[in-house]
Amino acid sequence: GGPLGAVIASRCSSVQVTVVDKDATRIESWNSESPPLHEPGLAEIISGIRQHAWTSTEYVKSRLVFSTEIQSAVQEAQLILLCIDTPTRISGRGSGFAADLGNIKHSVEAIARAATDDMMLMGKSTVPCGASQMIKTIVSLPCSLSVQGMYGRECSYCGN
């Protein structure tokens, strides 16, 4: 979520991007001078966004915020991108090769609990067929809001 959020914030000046993670240590790292992962040019992109917020005639909220506060982030959002890891199952049926959707399930449940207004939910995680239906079911349970959903599949190719 962090790298994608940084690129969106750097290229879309009218968009407020909030990256939420339950791991406070990771969020602290995103809010520091060096991001928690190395991606060429990423630190410079984030620094440029932060610099713009401070050099305006008056301080403006940065277009890119890293937070652990899912409630406020969901309530302020019009579009939510699910950029959540989908590790391989380590036990049970499908162990060693099937996707573990637990992280997605827990995140979508938290989003549904926090939602107070209609929104669009877009998945960007690598998931198996049927995951969109699972997400739709989870979201529709605790809230009577209109939630539009779509999934932008990720295409990764191995090559030379």
C-alpha positions in Angstrom: 0.0 0.0 0.0 2.8 2.5 0.8 4.5 2.5 -2.6 1.2 2.7 -4.5 -0.1 5.4 -2.1 3.1 7.5 -2.6 2.9 7.3 -6.4 -0.8 8.2 -6.4 -0.2 11.2 -4.1 2.7 12.4 -6.2 0.8 12.2 -9.5 -2.7 13.3 -8.4 -2.3 16.6 -6.5 -6.0 16.9 -5.8 -6.2 13.5 -4.1 -5.7 12.9 -0.3 -4.1 9.5 0.2 -4.1 7.7 3.6 -2.2 4.5 4.0 -3.5 2.5 7.0 -1.6 -0.4 8.6 -2.3 -2.1 11.9 1.4 -2.4 12.5 2.4 0.7 14.4 6.1 0.1 14.0 5.7 -0.1 10.2 3.7 3.2 10.2 6.4 4.8 12.3 8.9 3.7 9.7 6.8 5.1 6.9 6.6 8.4 8.8 10.3 8.6 9.2 13.0 9.7 6.7 13.5 6.1 5.4 10.5 3.9 4.3 10.4 0.3 5.6 11.3 -1.1 2.2 13.7 -0.2 -0.5 12.2 0.8 -3.8 14.3 3.0 -6.1 13.1 6.6 -5.8 10.4 5.9 -3.2 12.1 7.9 -0.4 12.5 10.9 -2.7 8.8 10.8 -3.8 7.6 10.7 -0.2 10.1 13.5 0.8 8.9 15.7 -2.1 5.2 15.3 -1.1 6.1 16.2 2.5 8.2 19.1 1.4 5.4 20.5 -0.6 3.1 20.5 2.5 5.6 22.6 4.5 6.6 25.1 1.7 3.1 26.3 0.9 2.2 29.8 2.0 0.6 28.1 5.0 1.0 24.6 6.2 -1.5 22.3 4.5 -2.2 18.7 5.4 0.1 16.4 3.4 -1.5 14.6 0.5 0.0 11.4 1.9 -0.6 10.3 5.4 0.5 7.0 7.1 -1.7 6.0 10.0 -3.0 3.1 12.2 -6.4 4.8 12.5 -8.7 2.8 10.2 -11.9 4.4 11.6 -11.2 8.0 10.5 -9.5 6.9 7.2 -12.5 4.9 6.1 -15.0 7.6 7.1 -13.1 10.2 5.1 -12.6 8.0 2.0 -14.5 7.9 -1.2 -12.4 5.1 -2.6 -10.6 2.4 -0.6 -7.8 0.4 -2.3 -7.2 -3.0 -0.6 -3.5 -3.6 -0.9 -3.1 -6.4 1.5 -0.7 -9.3 1.6 -2.0 -12.7 0.7 0.5 -15.2 2.0 0.4 -18.9 1.3 -1.5 -21.1 3.8 0.9 -22.7 6.2 -1.5 -25.3 7.5 -4.7 -27.1 6.7 -6.2 -27.7 3.3 -4.1 -26.0 0.6 -1.1 -25.7 2.8 2.0 -24.6 0.9 0.1 -23.5 -2.3 -3.3 -21.9 -1.6 -3.7 -18.2 -0.6 -4.5 -17.4 3.0 -7.2 -14.8 2.8 -7.3 -14.1 6.6 -5.6 -10.7 6.3 -8.1 -9.6 3.6 -11.0 -10.9 5.6 -10.0 -9.1 8.8 -9.3 -5.8 6.9 -12.6 -5.9 5.1 -14.5 -6.6 8.4 -12.8 -3.5 10.0 -13.6 -1.4 6.9 -17.3 -2.5 7.1 -17.5 -1.7 10.8 -16.0 1.8 10.3 -18.1 2.7 7.2 -20.6 5.5 7.7 -21.2 6.5 4.1 -21.4 5.0 0.6 -18.0 4.2 -0.8 -16.1 2.3 -3.5 -13.9 -0.6 -2.5 -11.2 -1.8 -5.0 -9.0 -4.8 -4.4 -5.4 -4.8 -5.6 -4.1 -7.9 -3.8 -3.4 -11.2 -5.5 -6.4 -13.4 -4.6 -8.0 -16.5 -6.0 -11.3 -16.6 -7.9 -14.3 -16.1 -5.5 -12.5 -13.6 -3.2 -14.6 -10.7 -4.6 -17.8 -12.5 -3.5 -16.3 -13.2 -0.1 -15.5 -9.5 0.3 -19.0 -8.4 -0.9 -20.6 -10.7 1.6 -18.5 -9.4 4.5 -19.1 -5.8 3.7 -22.9 -6.2 3.3 -23.3 -7.9 6.7 -22.7 -5.0 9.3 -23.8 -2.1 7.2 -26.7 -1.1 4.9 -24.6 1.3 2.8 -24.1 1.2 -0.9 -20.7 -0.3 -1.5 -19.5 -0.6 -5.0 -16.7 -3.1 -5.5 -14.2 -4.1 -8.2 -11.0 -6.0 -8.4 -8.0 -4.9 -10.4 -6.1 -8.1 -10.8 -2.4 -7.9 -10.5 -0.3 -9.3 -13.4 3.1 -10.5 -12.6 5.3 -12.2 -15.2 8.5 -14.0 -14.8 11.0 -13.5 -17.5 14.5 -12.6 -18.5 
